[in-house]
Amino acid sequence: MKVDIIIPTYKPNDTFCLLLQKLREQTFVVHRLILLNTEERLWKEAGAKYPIEECLAALPFPYTLTHVTREAFDHGGTRNLGAESSTADVVIFMTQDAVPADAGLVEHLTASLDTDADEEGVVAVAYARQLPREDCGIVERYTRQFNYPDCGRKKGRADIPELGIKTFFCSDVCAAYRRDLWEKLGGFETPVIFNEDMFFAAKAVEHGYLVEYAADARVVHSHNYSVSQQFHRNFDLAVSQADHPEIFEQVSSEAEGMRLVKSTMKYLCRIGKPYLIWNLGWQCVGKYAGYYLGKRYRKLSRRRILKYTMSPDYWKKLWAQDESRGK
């Protein structure tokens, strides 16, 4: 089985260098690394600060580097570009700040993808467990634990009554796709502002395939978002949900969000830090405000959308396409 790794990059830094080092140590030898960089100028600037070229030269497998402009970048379309250039059996999508936790990442992540079926069915995509970074705050650390528990599982149509929206949960922070099924199901949606991974997972489940949470495959990845960043992120997340009622009208993401908030509050009390509930509350305000407005983005002016989004280039490109079609 051949495995290619596809990584979109934007202003790569020392964390990306560490990721490359960890890929060099993998027990499963990768076939090829496909890099899709946004803005060639920024790649050169990053290379002047960090030993990126040296790290790439030390890899025991070849790599390709393709540059795209900021205006052309799209979460789905750019990843499609990488997958379409691959001849491997499996493609693994990663982000530039997802560092393999050990040498077994690729081996564990692809273990269920090299067979046509097992007792449960055919796995179309498997995603890795995300561990918090050392500098991760307490609330975000618990969120990682909540969303990425110790025990893995496979998810399909039969799990929707139990898991709800979590049935379709998947993350291209680190996820492996069978390329034949990826092609059969039409790849990622494009253009898309957010959640290209989740939309593909929902499509796979709809067609009778499985999504696997591979808990033994681990990457170190977390963020300490400010309230403002949570607002912008959740605005875009809600826009993506508003554009896909066929998924989000049958399963509620709000219910899962409330379950996380309640569980986090209990956790903070249990560890003797109830005062952090205040910080959690402000984060929830930012998240919900962004989510509320994003779900109703069609009622907003373009000026407000550009103010609330974290992806202005997406909107400018979308509006330009609409105008060219006379909409």
C-alpha distance (Angstrom), angle and dihedral (degrees) to the residues before:
residue distance angle dihedral
M1 . . .
K2 3.80 . .
V3 3.81 119.0 .
D4 3.81 126.7 -165.2
I5 3.80 122.9 -168.3
I6 3.81 117.9 -144.3
I7 3.81 120.2 -163.0
P8 3.81 126.4 178.3
T9 3.81 109.0 -150.8
Y10 3.79 135.0 -162.3
K11 3.80 120.6 174.5
P12 3.84 93.2 -17.7
N13 3.80 116.0 -153.8
D14 3.81 142.4 178.6
T15 3.82 91.4 -57.6
F16 3.80 88.4 60.9
C17 3.80 89.0 51.4
L18 3.80 89.2 53.2
L19 3.82 89.8 49.6
L20 3.81 89.8 54.3
Q21 3.79 90.7 49.3
K22 3.81 90.8 52.2
L23 3.81 91.3 49.1
R24 3.79 87.9 55.5
E25 3.82 89.1 58.5
Q26 3.83 97.5 51.8
T27 3.82 118.5 128.8
F28 3.83 89.2 -142.7
V29 3.80 108.9 66.3
V30 3.80 110.5 -130.3
H31 3.81 118.2 -134.0
R32 3.82 97.5 -144.5
L33 3.80 142.4 -17.3
I34 3.81 115.4 -133.3
L35 3.80 115.1 -162.2
L36 3.81 121.4 -165.7
N37 3.77 107.8 -169.7
T38 3.79 125.9 -168.7
E39 3.82 110.8 -136.4
E40 3.81 117.7 3.8
R41 3.81 90.8 -141.3
L42 3.80 91.5 60.4
W43 3.81 91.7 48.8
K44 3.79 90.0 55.8
E45 3.82 91.0 47.5
A46 3.80 90.8 51.1
G47 3.80 90.5 48.1
A48 3.79 89.8 56.5
K49 3.83 90.1 57.1
Y50 3.81 102.6 36.8
P51 3.84 133.7 37.0
I52 3.81 93.3 -112.4
E53 3.81 97.0 139.2
E54 3.82 91.3 48.8
C55 3.80 91.0 50.9
L56 3.81 91.2 49.1
A57 3.80 91.9 48.1
A58 3.82 89.9 53.8
L59 3.82 93.8 57.5
P60 3.83 114.5 113.5
F61 3.82 90.4 -137.6
P62 3.83 133.9 51.1
Y63 3.77 126.2 -94.1
T64 3.79 137.5 -161.7
L65 3.80 126.7 -151.3
T66 3.81 123.4 -154.2
H67 3.79 123.4 -179.7
V68 3.81 123.5 -147.4
T69 3.79 129.7 -179.5
R70 3.78 123.4 -111.2
E71 3.77 89.0 -114.0
A72 3.82 91.4 54.5
F73 3.81 96.7 45.7
D74 3.79 116.2 110.1
H75 3.81 127.4 168.7
G76 3.79 91.4 -128.8
G77 3.78 103.1 26.4
T78 3.80 96.8 49.0
R79 3.80 91.7 49.5
N80 3.81 89.0 47.9
L81 3.80 87.8 55.9
G82 3.79 90.0 56.7
A83 3.80 95.5 45.8
E84 3.80 92.4 47.3
S85 3.81 89.8 57.0
S86 3.82 91.5 52.5
T87 3.80 125.9 95.5
A88 3.81 94.3 -175.6
D89 3.80 127.1 116.9
V90 3.80 91.4 -126.1
V91 3.79 131.1 28.3
I92 3.79 121.0 -158.6
F93 3.79 117.2 -157.0
M94 3.79 116.7 -155.6
T95 3.78 136.3 169.3
Q96 3.79 120.3 -125.0
D97 3.82 92.8 -110.8
A98 3.83 97.5 50.7
V99 3.82 105.7 102.6
P100 3.83 118.5 -166.0
A101 3.81 108.1 -114.5
D102 3.80 93.2 -148.0
A103 3.79 144.3 -5.7
G104 3.80 93.9 -86.3
L105 3.81 99.8 66.0
V106 3.82 98.7 105.9
E107 3.81 93.2 38.9
H108 3.83 94.1 51.9
L109 3.80 94.5 40.3
T110 3.79 94.9 53.8
A111 3.83 98.3 38.0
S112 3.82 94.5 101.7
L113 3.80 96.2 41.1
D114 3.81 100.2 68.0
T115 3.80 96.0 73.6
D116 3.80 133.3 67.9
A117 3.80 94.0 -133.0
D118 3.78 146.3 -19.8
E119 3.78 130.6 -165.5
E120 3.80 91.5 -68.5
G121 3.80 99.9 42.1
V122 3.80 141.8 -99.8
V123 3.81 119.0 -32.6
A124 3.81 111.6 -140.7
V125 3.82 98.0 177.5
A126 3.80 136.3 11.8
Y127 3.79 125.2 -167.0
A128 3.79 130.7 -160.3
R129 3.77 133.4 -118.6
Q130 3.81 114.2 -102.7
L131 3.79 117.4 -140.0
P132 3.83 122.3 -163.3
R133 3.78 121.7 -104.8
E134 3.80 119.0 -117.0
D135 3.81 91.5 -102.9
C136 3.81 93.2 50.9
G137 3.82 116.2 130.1
I138 3.80 121.4 -119.8
V139 3.81 96.2 -107.0
E140 3.79 94.2 47.2
R141 3.81 90.3 44.5
Y142 3.79 89.4 57.2
T143 3.81 91.1 45.8
R144 3.82 88.6 57.4
Q145 3.79 89.5 51.5
F146 3.81 91.6 47.3
N147 3.81 95.2 49.8
Y148 3.81 96.6 35.1
P149 3.82 109.4 37.2
D150 3.80 127.2 179.8
C151 3.78 95.4 -100.8
G152 3.80 121.9 70.6
R153 3.79 126.9 -149.6
K154 3.78 143.9 177.0
K155 3.79 118.4 -116.5
G156 3.78 131.3 -155.9
R157 3.79 142.9 149.9
A158 3.81 92.6 -65.3
D159 3.83 90.0 61.4
I160 3.82 96.9 58.3
P161 3.85 94.9 91.9
E162 3.82 90.2 53.3
L163 3.79 103.4 34.1
G164 3.80 102.6 28.3
I165 3.80 111.6 -175.9
K166 3.82 90.8 1.0
T167 3.82 87.7 71.7
F168 3.81 87.8 74.5
F169 3.79 96.4 38.3
C170 3.79 112.8 128.3
S171 3.79 133.4 145.8
D172 3.79 130.1 -147.2
V173 3.78 87.6 -158.4
C174 3.80 78.2 95.7
A175 3.81 120.7 -12.5
A176 3.81 135.3 143.2
Y177 3.81 122.9 -143.1
R178 3.79 130.8 -167.1
R179 3.77 99.0 -122.1
D180 3.82 95.2 -146.8
L181 3.81 91.0 55.9
W182 3.79 91.5 41.0
E183 3.81 88.1 57.7
K184 3.81 93.5 42.0
L185 3.81 91.3 54.3
G186 3.80 93.4 46.9
G187 3.80 100.8 -104.3
F188 3.78 121.4 -107.4
E189 3.76 124.0 -18.2
T190 3.78 115.0 -104.5
P191 2.95 135.1 -128.3
V192 3.79 94.7 27.7
I193 3.79 130.2 156.4
F194 3.82 97.7 -158.7
N195 3.82 143.6 -15.4
E196 3.82 99.8 42.3
D197 3.82 86.9 148.7
M198 3.79 94.3 52.1
F199 3.80 93.2 47.0
F200 3.80 90.7 52.9
A201 3.81 90.7 47.7
A202 3.81 90.7 51.5
K203 3.81 90.1 50.1
A204 3.81 90.8 49.4
V205 3.81 91.8 50.8
E206 3.80 90.7 46.8
H207 3.82 89.2 55.7
G208 3.79 92.4 50.4
Y209 3.82 100.4 -98.1
L210 3.79 128.1 126.6
V211 3.80 133.2 -115.3
E212 3.79 114.0 -148.7
Y213 3.77 128.3 -153.2
A214 3.81 100.4 -152.5
A215 3.80 101.6 -160.4
D216 3.82 93.2 179.3
A217 3.81 89.6 61.7
R218 3.79 103.9 78.7
V219 3.79 136.6 -176.0
V220 3.79 129.2 178.1
H221 3.79 107.5 -123.0
S222 3.81 134.4 141.1
H223 3.80 141.9 132.5
N224 3.80 134.6 -145.0
Y225 3.80 96.7 -143.9
S226 3.79 120.6 -169.6
V227 3.82 120.4 -130.7
S228 3.81 88.9 -100.6
Q229 3.80 92.2 51.4
Q230 3.80 90.5 48.7
F231 3.81 88.6 53.0
H232 3.82 94.5 52.5
R233 3.80 93.3 42.8
N234 3.79 93.7 50.4
F235 3.78 91.6 45.7
D236 3.81 89.9 60.4
L237 3.79 91.6 41.6
A238 3.81 90.8 54.5
V239 3.81 91.8 46.7
S240 3.79 88.4 57.2
Q241 3.80 90.3 50.0
A242 3.80 93.1 47.6
D243 3.80 88.4 55.0
H244 3.82 91.6 54.3
P245 3.80 109.5 50.3
E246 3.81 89.2 152.8
I247 3.82 87.0 73.3
F248 3.78 106.1 28.7
E249 3.78 98.6 43.3
Q250 3.80 91.0 61.2
V251 3.83 95.1 47.2
S252 3.80 127.1 30.8
S253 3.80 120.7 -130.0
E254 3.81 90.2 -174.6
A255 3.81 90.8 65.9
E256 3.79 91.6 53.7
G257 3.80 90.2 48.2
M258 3.79 91.8 53.4
R259 3.79 90.3 48.5
L260 3.81 89.5 55.3
V261 3.83 92.8 48.6
K262 3.81 93.5 49.9
S263 3.78 92.3 45.4
T264 3.82 91.4 49.3
M265 3.81 92.4 50.5
K266 3.81 90.7 51.9
Y267 3.79 90.0 48.2
L268 3.82 93.2 51.7
C269 3.79 90.4 51.1
R270 3.79 91.7 46.6
I271 3.82 93.3 54.6
G272 3.81 92.4 46.1
K273 3.82 97.4 -107.4
P274 3.84 103.6 110.1
Y275 3.83 89.5 144.0
L276 3.82 87.9 73.7
I277 3.79 88.5 67.7
W278 3.82 85.7 81.7
N279 3.82 90.1 60.2
L280 3.79 89.9 44.0
G281 3.81 89.3 52.5
W282 3.80 92.7 54.8
Q283 3.79 90.6 48.3
C284 3.79 89.1 51.7
V285 3.81 90.4 50.6
G286 3.82 90.2 53.7
K287 3.79 93.0 45.2
Y288 3.78 95.6 47.0
A289 3.80 95.2 43.7
G290 3.80 90.3 53.0
Y291 3.79 91.4 44.1
Y292 3.82 93.4 48.2
L293 3.80 93.1 51.1
G294 3.79 93.8 41.9
K295 3.80 92.3 54.8
R296 3.80 87.3 54.8
Y297 3.79 98.3 40.2
R298 3.80 93.1 127.6
K299 3.81 88.6 69.1
L300 3.80 92.9 53.4
S301 3.78 128.6 90.5
R302 3.78 119.6 -113.5
R303 3.79 89.5 -111.3
R304 3.80 91.7 57.8
I305 3.80 93.1 44.6
L306 3.80 90.4 54.4
K307 3.80 89.0 48.1
Y308 3.82 93.7 51.6
T309 3.80 102.7 38.2
M310 3.80 127.7 84.5
S311 3.83 89.4 -153.5
P312 3.84 108.1 60.3
D313 3.81 92.6 156.7
Y314 3.81 89.7 60.1
W315 3.80 91.5 56.9
K316 3.79 95.4 43.9
K317 3.79 90.7 51.9
L318 3.81 92.0 45.4
W319 3.80 93.3 49.7
A320 3.80 91.3 46.5
Q321 3.81 89.9 53.4
D322 3.82 91.0 48.4
E323 3.79 91.6 50.7
S324 3.82 91.9 48.4
R325 3.81 88.4 54.6
G326 3.80 91.3 47.9
K327 3.81 96.1 -112.1
